[in-house]
Amino acid sequence: MIVQNWWITTALKHNDGLCLPLKQNIECDILIVGGGMSGISAAAAFIGKGLKVVVLEKNVLGGSSSGRSAGFLTPDSELELSQLVRRYGLKKAREIWDIPTKGITKIKQNVERFGLSCDFRVQDSLFLGIGKSGWKDVKDEMESRHAVGFTNQQLYDRKTLSKLIQSEGYSGGVVYDDCYGINPFQYLQGMKKVLIENNIQVYESTEVKQIKDNVAYTHAGSVKAQTIICAIDKMQHSFNPVADEVFHAQTFLSISEPLNDKELHDLFPSGKEYQMWDNTLVYSYWRLVDGNRLLLGGGSALTSFAKHAHYKPDVISGVHQNFKKHFPYLKKIQFIQYWPGLIDTTRDLLPTIVRDKSNPNLHFILGVVGLPWASFCGNFLAENILGTAHTDDQKYFTYLSDRRYFALATYWEKILGKSILFSLNNLWAKYYQKDEKHQFGENDQDF
Ligand SMILES: Cc1cc2nc3c(=O)[nH]c(=O)nc-3n(C[C@H](O)[C@H](O)[C@H](O)COP(=O)(O)OP(=O)(O)OC[C@H]3O[C@@H](n4cnc5c(N)ncnc54)[C@H](O)[C@@H]3O)c2cc1C
């Protein structure tokens, strides 16, 4: 197994070409810093609006989390609906679930509108339970979906689950549709062409070192802009103090050799494929991708909250062994590549959109967990800057502001360290937090 992102390996055949770095001082109306799903979704919202828009990306578009990700497009990003219901009550849980759902719709519309070739495929979500507690989690998810008003879900117990997947050790599962799989790197590289065709300037290999007043400075140039959207990851405190609000969770991905027809049929006896993950805290997740390869991800408790990326194969090998216990007829399949990834997140696993305290024209999108959330946040912020956001959508500000209630404040970091502080907040948000009544400043427009 070699350490390499599969999406990058396969990108060579698409020959998308790179954009040259910025080497001059330029001016524009809107500057977007960061070419991940958040930044590019923002950029796309400015197409055809008659504004001069520039994108600066330190790597290539999709060069960080977005282009390393597994490409699951499901509203369930780290938080099950049942966890949102416990935390916020039925009405708010439904509203929060609707946010990534809108993000998915936007990605789908872009794929269709621009004819993007990015292995976009229908893949219903199948959330799987392990053991007794897993069966309870799956039933809770089913009941929560029903309680908030969804009708597109189906519950399977151990026996009936065998109609969907042939596996051992799962006590049940819940399936729902309107979910998709995507090659996220190819999507963003495809969007790059679309942006350029629509006169948006894209500079790759261009790291912003500092933003001062309305100017972003890079190694070899600068951009002066009326409005700046900063959608970067792994931000340092020296860049902006809001960086302290961002934590990391590490996960690992791997790709198999192609499955043969028999293995495919054994895996999905009904002929329909699913994207799947289990109910454990450090869960495993898998789906089929182009060429009938299996994309399998997961992690370990020790490395999840580690500060730096872990490049040894031991963690992902453990994920493989565990997977093969559940799918013994796949025990011979080989995984050929793996890669780690640090996901930016906040203490309560929901993203944040904030305005710089001293510069109202500088906006930050922070700690986004999940491609659908990133898609929504980028588009939402851009629409608000344009003044074209749906008035109905304004309620989402309350969920995206930085005035939420967190279990432990960031100053605890000095005593506990960043990893422990984050893991405690994460556990709290996922399994215990209940703050239906007091967490959000209603009508909070100061994003
Ligand atoms: C291994 C892995 C698997 C995942 N799987 C899934 C999944 O299946 N489904 C899902 O929904 N989510 C998944 N995620 C999470 C998802 O990828 C992220 O939540 C999402 O991509 C965040 O998008 P973003 O645009 O906010 O951040 P990023 O994609 O991190 O974009 C930020 C961009 O800013 C650039 N940048 C940083 N600093 C600078 C600077 N100073 N100047 C210029 N540019 C800069 C970076 O290079 C990067 O391209 C996964 C993440 C990982 C790591």
The ligand as an ORCA input file, in Angstrom:
! r2SCAN-3c Opt
* xyz 0 1
  C     -10.043     11.890      4.511
  C     -11.290     12.727      4.531
  C     -12.497     12.152      4.175
  C     -13.653     12.927      4.168
  N     -14.797     12.390      3.683
  C     -15.901     13.156      3.544
  C     -17.044     12.647      2.910
  O     -17.075     11.533      2.427
  N     -18.136     13.455      2.811
  C     -18.141     14.723      3.314
  O     -19.153     15.389      3.216
  N     -17.031     15.243      3.894
  C     -15.921     14.501      4.014
  N     -14.795     15.029      4.571
  C     -14.842     16.408      5.108
  C     -14.802     17.429      3.984
  O     -13.778     17.092      3.095
  C     -14.550     18.834      4.526
  O     -15.422     19.092      5.577
  C     -14.781     19.877      3.435
  O     -14.101     19.502      2.277
  C     -14.352     21.260      3.877
  O     -14.302     22.098      2.751
  P     -13.621     23.516      2.827
  O     -13.686     24.131      1.504
  O     -14.241     24.265      3.954
  O     -12.128     23.209      3.271
  P     -10.838     22.696      2.352
  O     -11.300     21.716      1.357
  O      -9.855     22.320      3.339
  O     -10.479     24.017      1.576
  C      -9.650     25.020      2.096
  C      -8.681     25.426      0.981
  O      -7.915     26.543      1.410
  C      -6.607     26.386      0.910
  N      -5.735     27.236      1.742
  C      -5.350     27.041      3.024
  N      -4.594     28.055      3.462
  C      -4.491     28.915      2.419
  C      -3.839     30.158      2.247
  N      -3.148     30.732      3.244
  N      -3.908     30.769      1.030
  C      -4.621     30.222      0.014
  N      -5.272     29.050      0.129
  C      -5.213     28.403      1.318
  C      -6.319     24.898      1.067
  O      -5.250     24.466      0.263
  C      -7.683     24.321      0.667
  O      -7.750     23.994     -0.704
  C     -13.610     14.287      4.581
  C     -12.398     14.850      4.940
  C     -11.241     14.094      4.907
  C      -9.949     14.768      5.257
*
